Amino acid sequence: MRPHLGLQPRHSPCAEPVTHRLADAEGTQAPVCDGHAIAAREEVVGGRIEPL
Ligand SMILES: [Zn+2]
């Protein structure tokens, strides 16, 4: 598990501007930056990444 994906709602976001919303298969959502959205797109299975 990579901690930078930000799947945990309480996880502090990184310093980058939020550009996407990441939602996993269980419905957990988290705001992520562009870089994390790209990384998550390759790793999240059954989830969605939506631009804000
Ligand atoms: Zn980030």
mmCIF file of the protein (N, C-alpha, C, O) and its ligand, coordinates in Angstrom:
data_MODEL
# 
_entry.id   MODEL 
# 
loop_
_entity.id 
_entity.type 
_entity.pdbx_number_of_molecules 
1 polymer     1 
2 non-polymer 1 
# 
_entity_poly.entity_id                      1 
_entity_poly.type                           'polypeptide(L)' 
_entity_poly.nstd_linkage                   no 
_entity_poly.nstd_monomer                   no 
_entity_poly.pdbx_seq_one_letter_code       MRPHLGLQPRHSPCAEPVTHRLADAEGTQAPVCDGHAIAAREEVVGGRIEPL 
_entity_poly.pdbx_seq_one_letter_code_can   MRPHLGLQPRHSPCAEPVTHRLADAEGTQAPVCDGHAIAAREEVVGGRIEPL 
_entity_poly.pdbx_strand_id                 A 
# 
loop_
_entity_poly_seq.entity_id 
_entity_poly_seq.num 
_entity_poly_seq.mon_id 
_entity_poly_seq.hetero 
1 1  MET n 
1 2  ARG n 
1 3  PRO n 
1 4  HIS n 
1 5  LEU n 
1 6  GLY n 
1 7  LEU n 
1 8  GLN n 
1 9  PRO n 
1 10 ARG n 
1 11 HIS n 
1 12 SER n 
1 13 PRO n 
1 14 CYS n 
1 15 ALA n 
1 16 GLU n 
1 17 PRO n 
1 18 VAL n 
1 19 THR n 
1 20 HIS n 
1 21 ARG n 
1 22 LEU n 
1 23 ALA n 
1 24 ASP n 
1 25 ALA n 
1 26 GLU n 
1 27 GLY n 
1 28 THR n 
1 29 GLN n 
1 30 ALA n 
1 31 PRO n 
1 32 VAL n 
1 33 CYS n 
1 34 ASP n 
1 35 GLY n 
1 36 HIS n 
1 37 ALA n 
1 38 ILE n 
1 39 ALA n 
1 40 ALA n 
1 41 ARG n 
1 42 GLU n 
1 43 GLU n 
1 44 VAL n 
1 45 VAL n 
1 46 GLY n 
1 47 GLY n 
1 48 ARG n 
1 49 ILE n 
1 50 GLU n 
1 51 PRO n 
1 52 LEU n 
# 
loop_
_struct_asym.id 
_struct_asym.entity_id 
A 1 
B 2 
# 
loop_
_chem_comp.id 
_chem_comp.type 
_chem_comp.mon_nstd_flag 
ALA 'L-peptide linking' y 
ARG 'L-peptide linking' y 
ASP 'L-peptide linking' y 
CYS 'L-peptide linking' y 
GLN 'L-peptide linking' y 
GLU 'L-peptide linking' y 
GLY 'peptide linking'   y 
HIS 'L-peptide linking' y 
ILE 'L-peptide linking' y 
LEU 'L-peptide linking' y 
MET 'L-peptide linking' y 
PRO 'L-peptide linking' y 
SER 'L-peptide linking' y 
THR 'L-peptide linking' y 
VAL 'L-peptide linking' y 
ZN  non-polymer         . 
# 
_pdbx_entity_nonpoly.entity_id   2 
_pdbx_entity_nonpoly.name        ? 
_pdbx_entity_nonpoly.comp_id     ZN 
# 
_pdbx_nonpoly_scheme.asym_id         B 
_pdbx_nonpoly_scheme.entity_id       2 
_pdbx_nonpoly_scheme.mon_id          ZN 
_pdbx_nonpoly_scheme.ndb_seq_num     1 
_pdbx_nonpoly_scheme.pdb_seq_num     101 
_pdbx_nonpoly_scheme.auth_seq_num    101 
_pdbx_nonpoly_scheme.pdb_mon_id      ZN 
_pdbx_nonpoly_scheme.auth_mon_id     ZN 
_pdbx_nonpoly_scheme.pdb_strand_id   A 
_pdbx_nonpoly_scheme.pdb_ins_code    . 
# 
loop_
_atom_site.group_PDB 
_atom_site.id 
_atom_site.type_symbol 
_atom_site.label_atom_id 
_atom_site.label_alt_id 
_atom_site.label_comp_id 
_atom_site.label_asym_id 
_atom_site.label_entity_id 
_atom_site.label_seq_id 
_atom_site.pdbx_PDB_ins_code 
_atom_site.Cartn_x 
_atom_site.Cartn_y 
_atom_site.Cartn_z 
_atom_site.occupancy 
_atom_site.B_iso_or_equiv 
_atom_site.pdbx_formal_charge 
_atom_site.auth_seq_id 
_atom_site.auth_comp_id 
_atom_site.auth_asym_id 
_atom_site.auth_atom_id 
_atom_site.pdbx_PDB_model_num 
ATOM   1   N  N  . MET A 1 1  ? 0.850   -1.195 0.000   1.00 0.00 ? 1   MET A N  1 
ATOM   2   C  CA . MET A 1 1  ? 0.000   0.000  0.000   1.00 0.00 ? 1   MET A CA 1 
ATOM   3   C  C  . MET A 1 1  ? 0.880   1.238  0.000   1.00 0.00 ? 1   MET A C  1 
ATOM   4   O  O  . MET A 1 1  ? 1.818   1.344  0.789   1.00 0.00 ? 1   MET A O  1 
ATOM   5   N  N  . ARG A 1 2  ? 0.581   2.141  -0.861  1.00 0.00 ? 2   ARG A N  1 
ATOM   6   C  CA . ARG A 1 2  ? 1.333   3.391  -0.874  1.00 0.00 ? 2   ARG A CA 1 
ATOM   7   C  C  . ARG A 1 2  ? 0.538   4.460  -0.118  1.00 0.00 ? 2   ARG A C  1 
ATOM   8   O  O  . ARG A 1 2  ? -0.623  4.721  -0.433  1.00 0.00 ? 2   ARG A O  1 
ATOM   9   N  N  . PRO A 1 3  ? 1.165   5.060  0.861   1.00 0.00 ? 3   PRO A N  1 
ATOM   10  C  CA . PRO A 1 3  ? 0.449   6.049  1.679   1.00 0.00 ? 3   PRO A CA 1 
ATOM   11  C  C  . PRO A 1 3  ? 0.077   7.303  0.911   1.00 0.00 ? 3   PRO A C  1 
ATOM   12  O  O  . PRO A 1 3  ? -0.809  8.044  1.338   1.00 0.00 ? 3   PRO A O  1 
ATOM   13  N  N  . HIS A 1 4  ? 0.733   7.558  -0.208  1.00 0.00 ? 4   HIS A N  1 
ATOM   14  C  CA . HIS A 1 4  ? 0.490   8.828  -0.895  1.00 0.00 ? 4   HIS A CA 1 
ATOM   15  C  C  . HIS A 1 4  ? -0.797  8.853  -1.696  1.00 0.00 ? 4   HIS A C  1 
ATOM   16  O  O  . HIS A 1 4  ? -1.175  9.898  -2.225  1.00 0.00 ? 4   HIS A O  1 
ATOM   17  N  N  . LEU A 1 5  ? -1.483  7.705  -1.795  1.00 0.00 ? 5   LEU A N  1 
ATOM   18  C  CA . LEU A 1 5  ? -2.699  7.685  -2.605  1.00 0.00 ? 5   LEU A CA 1 
ATOM   19  C  C  . LEU A 1 5  ? -3.818  8.508  -1.978  1.00 0.00 ? 5   LEU A C  1 
ATOM   20  O  O  . LEU A 1 5  ? -4.695  9.001  -2.688  1.00 0.00 ? 5   LEU A O  1 
ATOM   21  N  N  . GLY A 1 6  ? -3.799  8.660  -0.665  1.00 0.00 ? 6   GLY A N  1 
ATOM   22  C  CA . GLY A 1 6  ? -4.794  9.499  -0.035  1.00 0.00 ? 6   GLY A CA 1 
ATOM   23  C  C  . GLY A 1 6  ? -6.170  8.876  0.012   1.00 0.00 ? 6   GLY A C  1 
ATOM   24  O  O  . GLY A 1 6  ? -7.167  9.597  -0.006  1.00 0.00 ? 6   GLY A O  1 
ATOM   25  N  N  . LEU A 1 7  ? -6.254  7.572  0.071   1.00 0.00 ? 7   LEU A N  1 
ATOM   26  C  CA . LEU A 1 7  ? -7.563  6.924  0.103   1.00 0.00 ? 7   LEU A CA 1 
ATOM   27  C  C  . LEU A 1 7  ? -8.268  7.119  1.441   1.00 0.00 ? 7   LEU A C  1 
ATOM   28  O  O  . LEU A 1 7  ? -9.496  7.060  1.507   1.00 0.00 ? 7   LEU A O  1 
ATOM   29  N  N  . GLN A 1 8  ? -7.517  7.345  2.488   1.00 0.00 ? 8   GLN A N  1 
ATOM   30  C  CA . GLN A 1 8  ? -8.125  7.532  3.796   1.00 0.00 ? 8   GLN A CA 1 
ATOM   31  C  C  . GLN A 1 8  ? -8.645  8.968  3.902   1.00 0.00 ? 8   GLN A C  1 
ATOM   32  O  O  . GLN A 1 8  ? -7.897  9.918  3.669   1.00 0.00 ? 8   GLN A O  1 
ATOM   33  N  N  . PRO A 1 9  ? -9.918  9.127  4.252   1.00 0.00 ? 9   PRO A N  1 
ATOM   34  C  CA . PRO A 1 9  ? -10.482 10.485 4.316   1.00 0.00 ? 9   PRO A CA 1 
ATOM   35  C  C  . PRO A 1 9  ? -9.733  11.385 5.277   1.00 0.00 ? 9   PRO A C  1 
ATOM   36  O  O  . PRO A 1 9  ? -9.663  12.594 5.055   1.00 0.00 ? 9   PRO A O  1 
ATOM   37  N  N  . ARG A 1 10 ? -9.178  10.837 6.326   1.00 0.00 ? 10  ARG A N  1 
ATOM   38  C  CA . ARG A 1 10 ? -8.493  11.666 7.323   1.00 0.00 ? 10  ARG A CA 1 
ATOM   39  C  C  . ARG A 1 10 ? -7.030  11.903 6.949   1.00 0.00 ? 10  ARG A C  1 
ATOM   40  O  O  . ARG A 1 10 ? -6.316  12.639 7.631   1.00 0.00 ? 10  ARG A O  1 
ATOM   41  N  N  . HIS A 1 11 ? -6.604  11.287 5.883   1.00 0.00 ? 11  HIS A N  1 
ATOM   42  C  CA . HIS A 1 11 ? -5.216  11.463 5.482   1.00 0.00 ? 11  HIS A CA 1 
ATOM   43  C  C  . HIS A 1 11 ? -5.001  12.899 5.018   1.00 0.00 ? 11  HIS A C  1 
ATOM   44  O  O  . HIS A 1 11 ? -5.755  13.417 4.194   1.00 0.00 ? 11  HIS A O  1 
ATOM   45  N  N  . SER A 1 12 ? -3.995  13.516 5.539   1.00 0.00 ? 12  SER A N  1 
ATOM   46  C  CA . SER A 1 12 ? -3.724  14.890 5.138   1.00 0.00 ? 12  SER A CA 1 
ATOM   47  C  C  . SER A 1 12 ? -3.316  14.931 3.674   1.00 0.00 ? 12  SER A C  1 
ATOM   48  O  O  . SER A 1 12 ? -2.455  14.162 3.246   1.00 0.00 ? 12  SER A O  1 
ATOM   49  N  N  . PRO A 1 13 ? -3.919  15.811 2.914   1.00 0.00 ? 13  PRO A N  1 
ATOM   50  C  CA . PRO A 1 13 ? -3.523  15.928 1.520   1.00 0.00 ? 13  PRO A CA 1 
ATOM   51  C  C  . PRO A 1 13 ? -2.121  16.499 1.398   1.00 0.00 ? 13  PRO A C  1 
ATOM   52  O  O  . PRO A 1 13 ? -1.631  17.159 2.314   1.00 0.00 ? 13  PRO A O  1 
ATOM   53  N  N  . CYS A 1 14 ? -1.492  16.252 0.292   1.00 0.00 ? 14  CYS A N  1 
ATOM   54  C  CA . CYS A 1 14 ? -0.170  16.818 0.076   1.00 0.00 ? 14  CYS A CA 1 
ATOM   55  C  C  . CYS A 1 14 ? -0.311  18.296 -0.262  1.00 0.00 ? 14  CYS A C  1 
ATOM   56  O  O  . CYS A 1 14 ? -1.418  18.834 -0.281  1.00 0.00 ? 14  CYS A O  1 
ATOM   57  N  N  . ALA A 1 15 ? 0.788   18.931 -0.522  1.00 0.00 ? 15  ALA A N  1 
ATOM   58  C  CA . ALA A 1 15 ? 0.786   20.382 -0.707  1.00 0.00 ? 15  ALA A CA 1 
ATOM   59  C  C  . ALA A 1 15 ? 0.319   20.812 -2.095  1.00 0.00 ? 15  ALA A C  1 
ATOM   60  O  O  . ALA A 1 15 ? 0.146   22.001 -2.365  1.00 0.00 ? 15  ALA A O  1 
ATOM   61  N  N  . GLU A 1 16 ? 0.119   19.829 -2.966  1.00 0.00 ? 16  GLU A N  1 
ATOM   62  C  CA . GLU A 1 16 ? -0.276  20.184 -4.332  1.00 0.00 ? 16  GLU A CA 1 
ATOM   63  C  C  . GLU A 1 16 ? -1.763  20.551 -4.382  1.00 0.00 ? 16  GLU A C  1 
ATOM   64  O  O  . GLU A 1 16 ? -2.547  20.082 -3.556  1.00 0.00 ? 16  GLU A O  1 
ATOM   65  N  N  . PRO A 1 17 ? -2.147  21.386 -5.345  1.00 0.00 ? 17  PRO A N  1 
ATOM   66  C  CA . PRO A 1 17 ? -3.572  21.745 -5.478  1.00 0.00 ? 17  PRO A CA 1 
ATOM   67  C  C  . PRO A 1 17 ? -4.422  20.509 -5.804  1.00 0.00 ? 17  PRO A C  1 
ATOM   68  O  O  . PRO A 1 17 ? -4.022  19.652 -6.592  1.00 0.00 ? 17  PRO A O  1 
ATOM   69  N  N  . VAL A 1 18 ? -5.583  20.441 -5.191  1.00 0.00 ? 18  VAL A N  1 
ATOM   70  C  CA . VAL A 1 18 ? -6.491  19.317 -5.454  1.00 0.00 ? 18  VAL A CA 1 
ATOM   71  C  C  . VAL A 1 18 ? -7.133  19.494 -6.821  1.00 0.00 ? 18  VAL A C  1 
ATOM   72  O  O  . VAL A 1 18 ? -7.692  20.547 -7.131  1.00 0.00 ? 18  VAL A O  1 
ATOM   73  N  N  . THR A 1 19 ? -7.045  18.450 -7.632  1.00 0.00 ? 19  THR A N  1 
ATOM   74  C  CA . THR A 1 19 ? -7.614  18.530 -8.975  1.00 0.00 ? 19  THR A CA 1 
ATOM   75  C  C  . THR A 1 19 ? -8.578  17.385 -9.269  1.00 0.00 ? 19  THR A C  1 
ATOM   76  O  O  . THR A 1 19 ? -9.355  17.460 -10.221 1.00 0.00 ? 19  THR A O  1 
ATOM   77  N  N  . HIS A 1 20 ? -8.536  16.338 -8.469  1.00 0.00 ? 20  HIS A N  1 
ATOM   78  C  CA . HIS A 1 20 ? -9.376  15.169 -8.737  1.00 0.00 ? 20  HIS A CA 1 
ATOM   79  C  C  . HIS A 1 20 ? -9.974  14.643 -7.440  1.00 0.00 ? 20  HIS A C  1 
ATOM   80  O  O  . HIS A 1 20 ? -9.485  14.916 -6.344  1.00 0.00 ? 20  HIS A O  1 
ATOM   81  N  N  . ARG A 1 21 ? -11.047 13.881 -7.605  1.00 0.00 ? 21  ARG A N  1 
ATOM   82  C  CA . ARG A 1 21 ? -11.604 13.158 -6.471  1.00 0.00 ? 21  ARG A CA 1 
ATOM   83  C  C  . ARG A 1 21 ? -11.425 11.669 -6.736  1.00 0.00 ? 21  ARG A C  1 
ATOM   84  O  O  . ARG A 1 21 ? -11.801 11.140 -7.782  1.00 0.00 ? 21  ARG A O  1 
ATOM   85  N  N  . LEU A 1 22 ? -10.837 11.025 -5.742  1.00 0.00 ? 22  LEU A N  1 
ATOM   86  C  CA . LEU A 1 22 ? -10.574 9.593  -5.847  1.00 0.00 ? 22  LEU A CA 1 
ATOM   87  C  C  . LEU A 1 22 ? -11.606 8.839  -5.018  1.00 0.00 ? 22  LEU A C  1 
ATOM   88  O  O  . LEU A 1 22 ? -11.798 9.133  -3.838  1.00 0.00 ? 22  LEU A O  1 
ATOM   89  N  N  . ALA A 1 23 ? -12.268 7.870  -5.636  1.00 0.00 ? 23  ALA A N  1 
ATOM   90  C  CA . ALA A 1 23 ? -13.250 7.057  -4.925  1.00 0.00 ? 23  ALA A CA 1 
ATOM   91  C  C  . ALA A 1 23 ? -12.901 5.591  -5.131  1.00 0.00 ? 23  ALA A C  1 
ATOM   92  O  O  . ALA A 1 23 ? -12.750 5.135  -6.264  1.00 0.00 ? 23  ALA A O  1 
ATOM   93  N  N  . ASP A 1 24 ? -12.774 4.862  -4.040  1.00 0.00 ? 24  ASP A N  1 
ATOM   94  C  CA . ASP A 1 24 ? -12.439 3.451  -4.177  1.00 0.00 ? 24  ASP A CA 1 
ATOM   95  C  C  . ASP A 1 24 ? -13.709 2.613  -4.278  1.00 0.00 ? 24  ASP A C  1 
ATOM   96  O  O  . ASP A 1 24 ? -14.818 3.147  -4.262  1.00 0.00 ? 24  ASP A O  1 
ATOM   97  N  N  . ALA A 1 25 ? -13.539 1.299  -4.383  1.00 0.00 ? 25  ALA A N  1 
ATOM   98  C  CA . ALA A 1 25 ? -14.669 0.410  -4.623  1.00 0.00 ? 25  ALA A CA 1 
ATOM   99  C  C  . ALA A 1 25 ? -15.635 0.376  -3.443  1.00 0.00 ? 25  ALA A C  1 
ATOM   100 O  O  . ALA A 1 25 ? -16.787 -0.028 -3.598  1.00 0.00 ? 25  ALA A O  1 
ATOM   101 N  N  . GLU A 1 26 ? -15.182 0.789  -2.288  1.00 0.00 ? 26  GLU A N  1 
ATOM   102 C  CA . GLU A 1 26 ? -16.039 0.772  -1.096  1.00 0.00 ? 26  GLU A CA 1 
ATOM   103 C  C  . GLU A 1 26 ? -16.735 2.109  -0.867  1.00 0.00 ? 26  GLU A C  1 
ATOM   104 O  O  . GLU A 1 26 ? -17.480 2.273  0.099   1.00 0.00 ? 26  GLU A O  1 
ATOM   105 N  N  . GLY A 1 27 ? -16.489 3.050  -1.751  1.00 0.00 ? 27  GLY A N  1 
ATOM   106 C  CA . GLY A 1 27 ? -17.162 4.334  -1.645  1.00 0.00 ? 27  GLY A CA 1 
ATOM   107 C  C  . GLY A 1 27 ? -16.391 5.371  -0.874  1.00 0.00 ? 27  GLY A C  1 
ATOM   108 O  O  . GLY A 1 27 ? -16.863 6.495  -0.706  1.00 0.00 ? 27  GLY A O  1 
ATOM   109 N  N  . THR A 1 28 ? -15.217 5.020  -0.403  1.00 0.00 ? 28  THR A N  1 
ATOM   110 C  CA . THR A 1 28 ? -14.388 6.008  0.277   1.00 0.00 ? 28  THR A CA 1 
ATOM   111 C  C  . THR A 1 28 ? -13.883 7.015  -0.741  1.00 0.00 ? 28  THR A C  1 
ATOM   112 O  O  . THR A 1 28 ? -13.373 6.644  -1.798  1.00 0.00 ? 28  THR A O  1 
ATOM   113 N  N  . GLN A 1 29 ? -14.028 8.284  -0.418  1.00 0.00 ? 29  GLN A N  1 
ATOM   114 C  CA . GLN A 1 29 ? -13.585 9.317  -1.345  1.00 0.00 ? 29  GLN A CA 1 
ATOM   115 C  C  . GLN A 1 29 ? -12.508 10.166 -0.705  1.00 0.00 ? 29  GLN A C  1 
ATOM   116 O  O  . GLN A 1 29 ? -12.482 10.363 0.510   1.00 0.00 ? 29  GLN A O  1 
ATOM   117 N  N  . ALA A 1 30 ? -11.628 10.660 -1.542  1.00 0.00 ? 30  ALA A N  1 
ATOM   118 C  CA . ALA A 1 30 ? -10.574 11.524 -1.048  1.00 0.00 ? 30  ALA A CA 1 
ATOM   119 C  C  . ALA A 1 30 ? -10.156 12.469 -2.168  1.00 0.00 ? 30  ALA A C  1 
ATOM   120 O  O  . ALA A 1 30 ? -10.052 12.058 -3.324  1.00 0.00 ? 30  ALA A O  1 
ATOM   121 N  N  . PRO A 1 31 ? -9.916  13.733 -1.828  1.00 0.00 ? 31  PRO A N  1 
ATOM   122 C  CA . PRO A 1 31 ? -9.388  14.657 -2.819  1.00 0.00 ? 31  PRO A CA 1 
ATOM   123 C  C  . PRO A 1 31 ? -7.903  14.391 -3.042  1.00 0.00 ? 31  PRO A C  1 
ATOM   124 O  O  . PRO A 1 31 ? -7.158  14.144 -2.095  1.00 0.00 ? 31  PRO A O  1 
ATOM   125 N  N  . VAL A 1 32 ? -7.491  14.443 -4.281  1.00 0.00 ? 32  VAL A N  1 
ATOM   126 C  CA . VAL A 1 32 ? -6.077  14.205 -4.582  1.00 0.00 ? 32  VAL A CA 1 
ATOM   127 C  C  . VAL A 1 32 ? -5.594  15.230 -5.599  1.00 0.00 ? 32  VAL A C  1 
ATOM   128 O  O  . VAL A 1 32 ? -6.382  15.834 -6.326  1.00 0.00 ? 32  VAL A O  1 
ATOM   129 N  N  . CYS A 1 33 ? -4.302  15.404 -5.629  1.00 0.00 ? 33  CYS A N  1 
ATOM   130 C  CA . CYS A 1 33 ? -3.711  16.316 -6.600  1.00 0.00 ? 33  CYS A CA 1 
ATOM   131 C  C  . CYS A 1 33 ? -3.539  15.600 -7.938  1.00 0.00 ? 33  CYS A C  1 
ATOM   132 O  O  . CYS A 1 33 ? -3.813  14.406 -8.056  1.00 0.00 ? 33  CYS A O  1 
ATOM   133 N  N  . ASP A 1 34 ? -3.083  16.341 -8.938  1.00 0.00 ? 34  ASP A N  1 
ATOM   134 C  CA . ASP A 1 34 ? -2.941  15.778 -10.267 1.00 0.00 ? 34  ASP A CA 1 
ATOM   135 C  C  . ASP A 1 34 ? -1.959  14.614 -10.279 1.00 0.00 ? 34  ASP A C  1 
ATOM   136 O  O  . ASP A 1 34 ? -2.216  13.585 -10.904 1.00 0.00 ? 34  ASP A O  1 
ATOM   137 N  N  . GLY A 1 35 ? -0.842  14.777 -9.592  1.00 0.00 ? 35  GLY A N  1 
ATOM   138 C  CA . GLY A 1 35 ? 0.168   13.718 -9.573  1.00 0.00 ? 35  GLY A CA 1 
ATOM   139 C  C  . GLY A 1 35 ? -0.341  12.456 -8.909  1.00 0.00 ? 35  GLY A C  1 
ATOM   140 O  O  . GLY A 1 35 ? -0.084  11.348 -9.381  1.00 0.00 ? 35  GLY A O  1 
ATOM   141 N  N  . HIS A 1 36 ? -1.067  12.626 -7.809  1.00 0.00 ? 36  HIS A N  1 
ATOM   142 C  CA . HIS A 1 36 ? -1.596  11.464 -7.118  1.00 0.00 ? 36  HIS A CA 1 
ATOM   143 C  C  . HIS A 1 36 ? -2.725  10.822 -7.911  1.00 0.00 ? 36  HIS A C  1 
ATOM   144 O  O  . HIS A 1 36 ? -2.907  9.606  -7.851  1.00 0.00 ? 36  HIS A O  1 
ATOM   145 N  N  . ALA A 1 37 ? -3.477  11.613 -8.643  1.00 0.00 ? 37  ALA A N  1 
ATOM   146 C  CA . ALA A 1 37 ? -4.542  11.048 -9.478  1.00 0.00 ? 37  ALA A CA 1 
ATOM   147 C  C  . ALA A 1 37 ? -3.945  10.150 -10.548 1.00 0.00 ? 37  ALA A C  1 
ATOM   148 O  O  . ALA A 1 37 ? -4.477  9.078  -10.839 1.00 0.00 ? 37  ALA A O  1 
ATOM   149 N  N  . ILE A 1 38 ? -2.841  10.589 -11.131 1.00 0.00 ? 38  ILE A N  1 
ATOM   150 C  CA . ILE A 1 38 ? -2.179  9.776  -12.161 1.00 0.00 ? 38  ILE A CA 1 
ATOM   151 C  C  . ILE A 1 38 ? -1.660  8.482  -11.555 1.00 0.00 ? 38  ILE A C  1 
ATOM   152 O  O  . ILE A 1 38 ? -1.817  7.407  -12.135 1.00 0.00 ? 38  ILE A O  1 
ATOM   153 N  N  . ALA A 1 39 ? -1.045  8.590  -10.389 1.00 0.00 ? 39  ALA A N  1 
ATOM   154 C  CA . ALA A 1 39 ? -0.519  7.399  -9.727  1.00 0.00 ? 39  ALA A CA 1 
ATOM   155 C  C  . ALA A 1 39 ? -1.650  6.463  -9.325  1.00 0.00 ? 39  ALA A C  1 
ATOM   156 O  O  . ALA A 1 39 ? -1.537  5.245  -9.471  1.00 0.00 ? 39  ALA A O  1 
ATOM   157 N  N  . ALA A 1 40 ? -2.733  7.030  -8.820  1.00 0.00 ? 40  ALA A N  1 
ATOM   158 C  CA . ALA A 1 40 ? -3.851  6.208  -8.356  1.00 0.00 ? 40  ALA A CA 1 
ATOM   159 C  C  . ALA A 1 40 ? -4.533  5.510  -9.518  1.00 0.00 ? 40  ALA A C  1 
ATOM   160 O  O  . ALA A 1 40 ? -5.039  4.397  -9.374  1.00 0.00 ? 40  ALA A O  1 
ATOM   161 N  N  . ARG A 1 41 ? -4.544  6.158  -10.653 1.00 0.00 ? 41  ARG A N  1 
ATOM   162 C  CA . ARG A 1 41 ? -5.215  5.584  -11.827 1.00 0.00 ? 41  ARG A CA 1 
ATOM   163 C  C  . ARG A 1 41 ? -4.608  4.227  -12.187 1.00 0.00 ? 41  ARG A C  1 
ATOM   164 O  O  . ARG A 1 41 ? -5.282  3.357  -12.739 1.00 0.00 ? 41  ARG A O  1 
ATOM   165 N  N  . GLU A 1 42 ? -3.336  4.065  -11.868 1.00 0.00 ? 42  GLU A N  1 
ATOM   166 C  CA . GLU A 1 42 ? -2.663  2.810  -12.203 1.00 0.00 ? 42  GLU A CA 1 
ATOM   167 C  C  . GLU A 1 42 ? -2.830  1.767  -11.109 1.00 0.00 ? 42  GLU A C  1 
ATOM   168 O  O  . GLU A 1 42 ? -2.542  0.590  -11.326 1.00 0.00 ? 42  GLU A O  1 
ATOM   169 N  N  . GLU A 1 43 ? -3.290  2.185  -9.945  1.00 0.00 ? 43  GLU A N  1 
ATOM   170 C  CA . GLU A 1 43 ? -3.303  1.264  -8.811  1.00 0.00 ? 43  GLU A CA 1 
ATOM   171 C  C  . GLU A 1 43 ? -4.689  0.980  -8.257  1.00 0.00 ? 43  GLU A C  1 
ATOM   172 O  O  . GLU A 1 43 ? -4.930  -0.098 -7.714  1.00 0.00 ? 43  GLU A O  1 
ATOM   173 N  N  . VAL A 1 44 ? -5.591  1.922  -8.385  1.00 0.00 ? 44  VAL A N  1 
ATOM   174 C  CA . VAL A 1 44 ? -6.926  1.720  -7.806  1.00 0.00 ? 44  VAL A CA 1 
ATOM   175 C  C  . VAL A 1 44 ? -7.697  0.730  -8.661  1.00 0.00 ? 44  VAL A C  1 
ATOM   176 O  O  . VAL A 1 44 ? -7.861  0.923  -9.866  1.00 0.00 ? 44  VAL A O  1 
ATOM   177 N  N  . VAL A 1 45 ? -8.166  -0.328 -8.024  1.00 0.00 ? 45  VAL A N  1 
ATOM   178 C  CA . VAL A 1 45 ? -8.947  -1.348 -8.717  1.00 0.00 ? 45  VAL A CA 1 
ATOM   179 C  C  . VAL A 1 45 ? -10.406 -1.229 -8.287  1.00 0.00 ? 45  VAL A C  1 
ATOM   180 O  O  . VAL A 1 45 ? -10.709 -1.295 -7.096  1.00 0.00 ? 45  VAL A O  1 
ATOM   181 N  N  . GLY A 1 46 ? -11.285 -1.057 -9.225  1.00 0.00 ? 46  GLY A N  1 
ATOM   182 C  CA . GLY A 1 46 ? -12.701 -0.960 -8.904  1.00 0.00 ? 46  GLY A CA 1 
ATOM   183 C  C  . GLY A 1 46 ? -13.107 0.406  -8.406  1.00 0.00 ? 46  GLY A C  1 
ATOM   184 O  O  . GLY A 1 46 ? -14.247 0.605  -7.986  1.00 0.00 ? 46  GLY A O  1 
ATOM   185 N  N  . GLY A 1 47 ? -12.189 1.345  -8.448  1.00 0.00 ? 47  GLY A N  1 
ATOM   186 C  CA . GLY A 1 47 ? -12.509 2.701  -8.003  1.00 0.00 ? 47  GLY A CA 1 
ATOM   187 C  C  . GLY A 1 47 ? -12.613 3.642  -9.185  1.00 0.00 ? 47  GLY A C  1 
ATOM   188 O  O  . GLY A 1 47 ? -12.510 3.242  -10.345 1.00 0.00 ? 47  GLY A O  1 
ATOM   189 N  N  . ARG A 1 48 ? -12.823 4.910  -8.851  1.00 0.00 ? 48  ARG A N  1 
ATOM   190 C  CA . ARG A 1 48 ? -12.964 5.913  -9.902  1.00 0.00 ? 48  ARG A CA 1 
ATOM   191 C  C  . ARG A 1 48 ? -12.142 7.132  -9.531  1.00 0.00 ? 48  ARG A C  1 
ATOM   192 O  O  . ARG A 1 48 ? -11.923 7.430  -8.357  1.00 0.00 ? 48  ARG A O  1 
ATOM   193 N  N  . ILE A 1 49 ? -11.697 7.821  -10.555 1.00 0.00 ? 49  ILE A N  1 
ATOM   194 C  CA . ILE A 1 49 ? -10.989 9.078  -10.369 1.00 0.00 ? 49  ILE A CA 1 
ATOM   195 C  C  . ILE A 1 49 ? -11.669 10.106 -11.250 1.00 0.00 ? 49  ILE A C  1 
ATOM   196 O  O  . ILE A 1 49 ? -11.683 9.982  -12.475 1.00 0.00 ? 49  ILE A O  1 
ATOM   197 N  N  . GLU A 1 50 ? -12.232 11.122 -10.615 1.00 0.00 ? 50  GLU A N  1 
ATOM   198 C  CA . GLU A 1 50 ? -13.000 12.101 -11.357 1.00 0.00 ? 50  GLU A CA 1 
ATOM   199 C  C  . GLU A 1 50 ? -12.351 13.467 -11.257 1.00 0.00 ? 50  GLU A C  1 
ATOM   200 O  O  . GLU A 1 50 ? -11.961 13.888 -10.167 1.00 0.00 ? 50  GLU A O  1 
ATOM   201 N  N  . PRO A 1 51 ? -12.229 14.167 -12.377 1.00 0.00 ? 51  PRO A N  1 
ATOM   202 C  CA . PRO A 1 51 ? -11.711 15.536 -12.311 1.00 0.00 ? 51  PRO A CA 1 
ATOM   203 C  C  . PRO A 1 51 ? -12.709 16.455 -11.620 1.00 0.00 ? 51  PRO A C  1 
ATOM   204 O  O  . PRO A 1 51 ? -13.921 16.292 -11.764 1.00 0.00 ? 51  PRO A O  1 
ATOM   205 N  N  . LEU A 1 52 ? -12.197 17.407 -10.881 1.00 0.00 ? 52  LEU A N  1 
ATOM   206 C  CA . LEU A 1 52 ? -13.085 18.347 -10.185 1.00 0.00 ? 52  LEU A CA 1 
ATOM   207 C  C  . LEU A 1 52 ? -13.369 19.561 -11.071 1.00 0.00 ? 52  LEU A C  1 
ATOM   208 O  O  . LEU A 1 52 ? -14.097 20.466 -10.663 1.00 0.00 ? 52  LEU A O  1 
HETATM 209 ZN ZN . ZN  B 2 .  ? -0.652  14.773 -4.085  1.00 0.00 2 101 ZN  A ZN 1 
# 
